[in-house]
């Protein structure tokens, strides 16, 4: 049985129950609901937020149907709005929150040499950004062990012959920058057979929002203007990275503004924290779903 057939036959019919659990958690875990609302919606009231979710019909982790009333509710916050979001982290270890700097600084002896290193991507991110984020994720998830033979796999046994697996060798991520990041593939392992759960694993998959959560960074620099005759022209902000002169070392440093680095780090940590929280809802749902459907799955003629 391929994963598309498995999703259509087993997972999608069980999605309404997951949606119920999600709405229950939205009502109960208000600090997390508030952050979701402010990052990905329009900062609506809690009542409007819940009303939108109640009227939205998820068809799967990758597909939702939205009524016309709520079709325009979703949007990324602006990066400066992150200054007004406060949160006490529960899942990410405190040392991980402050230890990592995702951004690079390159030093040059002259302004001319620094200028010659352009063009550069707007967000000057470390080359091992994906590995850093994955490392924080798995240091914060409990119960997962790394496969000794295939190091990209992290597995947690739910019950006999059934496990959940994260695979860091994503099939659908073509990493070109921070906006391309998606979470490791989420997989069911049933009687030794691995079946992918959805097309791409992301925080937004777990809370039924379209697009990917790290597209926030693309959204911040995309500039859309209308030309004559209704033709839409897209362009990008090119104000960063910057070159500044360090008088102490007499060098020229290429990096992003301090505010951009600080706010981007905050967004990344908030998204990781939210993913870890809503993954708990997913895992609780998966345990019940797999228990109830285990015999039906293994007895399926295509399994």
Buried (B, 14 or more C-beta within 10 A) or exposed (E): BEBEEBBEBBBBEBBEEBBEBBBEBBEEBEEBBBBBBBBBBBBBEEEBBBBBBEEBBBEBBBBBEBEEEBEEBBEBBEBEEBEEBEBEBEBBEEEBBEEBEBBBBBEBEEEEBBEEEEEEBBBBBBEEBBEBBBBBBBEBBEEBEEEEEEEBBBBBEBEEBBBBBBBBEBEEBEEEBBBBBBBBBBBBBBEEBBBBBBBBBBBBBBBBBEBBBBBBBBBBBEEEEEEEEEEEEEEEEEEBBEBBEEEEEEBBBBBBEEEBBBBBBBBBBBBBBBBBBBBBBBBEBBBEBBEEBBEEBEEBEEB
